[in-house]
Every structure is written in C-alpha cells, then in structure tokens.
Amino acid sequence: MKLKTLLLLLVTSTLLFACNQANNPTSNKNITPKNFADSISYAYGYTIGMNIIKNLIDDSIDVNFDLIALGIKNSILEDPEFPMMSKDVVDSIMMQLQMMEMEKQEQKRAERQLQFEDLEKNSAADAKSFFEENKSKPGIKVDKPNIHYRILTDGTGNKPIDGDLVKINIIGKILNGEEIMNTLDRGGPLDFQLGANMGSPDMENIIKKMNAGAK
C-alpha cells in the first residue's frame, strides 16, 4: 500500500512538472517537499529525468512531457479505459529505441576509430620526418632507424654489462616538446639491473654504450 502511495506521488509530481511547462524554470519554485514521501517523489523524478529523459533530449528526440506523465500514470493505475498502447506496442517501440541507441553508439565508435587512425598516421609521418632530420645533427648516433642517441658528456667509469646495477635519470619528451617524464623532479634516478628485463631492450642497449658518469 505504501509503495502505491509513493508511486502515485511520483505521478502527481511529474504531472505538476508537465503542467507548469518545462520551458518555465521559475514556475515550480514554490513547490517544495512537505515530507519524506515528497522528497522521494522528487528524487525519483529527478533520477528518471537525469538518467533517461535527458539522454533522449541529448539524442535530439523531442520528448513530450505530457505523454511521459500520462504513460507513468497509466502504467501504475493500469486503467483499462486508457490503453493508448498495448504492452506489445510499447515493447516494440522500446526495442526500436534500443536499436537506435546501438546504431548511434556504433557510429560514435567508428568516428573515434577514424580519429585514432588519422592521429596515428599523422604521428607516424611526424616521427619519420623527425628522425630523418635528427640523424644529420652534430653528435647524433643512429642505433636503429628510430633509436637515436647523443652523449653530451663522457663518463670516466667502466661501461656497464648485463648483471650490473645502474642508476639513470630520464627526461622523456614527445615530438611537440611536451615533457612526459622527468626523474629529476621525482626524487632521483631509477635503479635497475641490466639484462633482467627491468628496462626496455633499446634503452639498455644505449646504456651499455655509455661509460659510468656519462650524460
């Protein structure tokens, strides 16, 4: 009995919202919850609006608030005098809506995939141009077509080998110059053992070409 009372209160609040016109936000300022049941009614209506109806509006569906209120009322009262749609018709419409949503999601996924592929192509072209230009700069040594290095300051120690523990500072940047990693700002160098799969093979290969203390 209490459940029916709460549901009917929800219908009442929805009907009030519809009658007060959705395009007049000041018309319902004087409507305030008088008890906990009223608060539940508003919270339930707000949740429906935010999670369901707003999505329809965002999808450019021109919702009719009067029919939303009538649909809620009819579903609760189950009045045989107002069979605007049979349950089979309602289920069919909801299935169509679900299919529309799935098609839109698939379209968005396809658009994101195209954007990713374009970004990937542009990044690959930028990287190729960078390495082509970079390999001719003074001091640059080419380990692989996409692995370049330059020793700024020679070290005085021995070159490390597999099994040695090394400490290195890394400053990582992407092609546009944005810094994405800087161990100097994170408390100091990285410690790891060469040949123990703790660093990337290409990075370890470059480290082995440097004397201890090199930069």
C-alpha positions, -999 to +999 in steps of 0.1 A: +000+000+000+028+024+009+046+016-024+015+025-044+012+058-024+048+067-033+043+058-070+012+079-072+030+108-055+056+104-083+029+107-109+015+138-092+049+155-091+055+145-128+021+159-138+028+191-119+061+194-138+044+189-171+015+213-164+039+240-152+057+239-186+093+226-189+104+259-205+095+280-175+120+272-148+106+297-123+071+283-123+078+255-099+099+274-073+071+273-048+067+235-050+087+221-021+087+186-004+065+186+027+075+152+039+098+123+032+075+108+007+075+141-013+113+140-012+114+105-025+090+115-053+112+144-064+144+124-061+129+096-082+116+120-108+150+138-109+167+105-114+144+095-142+150+128-159+188+128-155+194+091-164+167+085-190+148+116-203+179+138-206+196+111-227+166+113-251+169+151-253+206+149-259+199+125-288+177+152-303+144+134-295+116+159-290+101+144-259+065+152-249+064+157-211+026+154-210+028+119-226+056+109-203+034+118-173+004+100-189+025+069-196+037+068-160+001+073-147-013+046-170+014+021-161+007+025-124-031+027-124-035+001-151-067+018-162-083-002-190-101+029-203-067+044-213-050+017-234-032+042-256-007+015-265-007-022-258+023-037-239+034-054-272+034-020-289+053-004-260+079-032-261+083-028-299+089+009-295+114+004-267+132-022-289+134+004-318+148+029-293+174+004-282+184-003-318+187+034-325+209+038-294+231+009-305+234+024-340+245+057-326+270+041-303+284+022-332+286+054-353+304+072-324+328+042-321+336+043-358+342+081-357+366+076-327+384+049-347+388+072-377+401+099-355+426+075-339+438+062-373+442+098-385+462+107-354+483+075-358+491+084-394+500+120-386+522+108-357+540+083-379+546+109-405+558+134-379+581+107-364+596+098-398+603+135-405+619+140-371+642+110-374+652+119-409+662+154-398+676+144-365+702+118-378+722+146-395+725+167-364+760+170-348+768+143-323+738+121-331+745+084-334+720+061-350+715+028-332+683+019-352+663+040-377+640+051-348+666+049-320+690+079-319+713+090-291+739+116-283+764+115-255+767+151-241+793+144-215+817+114-215+819+094-182+851+082-166+839+049-153+835+015-170+808+006-194+781-015-177+772-050-187+744-074-180+741-081-143+753-046-133+731-023-112+728+011-128+713+044-118+699+066-145+680+099-148+655+101-176+638+131-191+612+120-216+596+143-242+572+137-271+578+153-305+559+185-297+584+191-269+559+183-241+577+167-211+561+134-200+587+121-176+615+136-155+631+116-128+649+147-116+616+160-104+605+127-089+631+122-062+661+110-082+674+083-105+659+050-114+678+019-101+676-014-120+697-043-131+708-046-167+697-078-185+669-085-160+641-073-182+636-043-159+641-017-187+633-016-224+659-036-245+666-005-267+673+017-236+695-009-221+715-012-253+722+025-253+732+025-216+758-002-224+774+022-248+779+048-221+807+049-195+796+053-159+790+090-152+781+099-188+752+121-198 
